[in-house]
Amino acid sequence: MKLKKEYRRIFNSDNVHWSKDIKMNLFFLRATQARLNDMLKARGHLMLNEAYDVLGFSRTAAGAVIGWVYEEGKGLVDFGIMNSDFVGPDIPIVFNVNGNILDKLGEEP
């Protein structure tokens, strides 16, 4: 899916949250993913720039309109790292965004 590749980032030593310990990096990323899902469930939507902020990445113009809309049982934030076989220390994050969600803001979930 083109959208996923378009909004991917690499979590590595350039990131303020990066650690030399790969287990700590994975713990941080999993905890952050859970935190973002809590935000998504609480508000019903989440912008990509909000995820970038929490993860220590730079905001983008697209991140102001791209994001997630919560639907019961689906639509959760997923970085694509849970079952990923990667060779560290760099960790690819592929955001599973729903796309442009501006027209969906304010709708009931």
Sequence and secondary structure as in RCSB ss.txt:
>XXXX:A:sequence
MKLKKEYRRIFNSDNVHWSKDIKMNLFFLRATQARLNDMLKARGHLMLNEAYDVLGFSRTAAGAVIGWVYEEGKG
LVDFGIMNSDFVGPDIPIVFNVNGNILDKLGEEP
>XXXX:A:secstr
 HHHHHTEEEESTTSTT  S HHHHHHHHHHHHHHHHHHHHHHSEEEHHHHHHHHT    SGGGTEEEE BTTB 
    S TT    SS EEEE    EE GGGTTS  
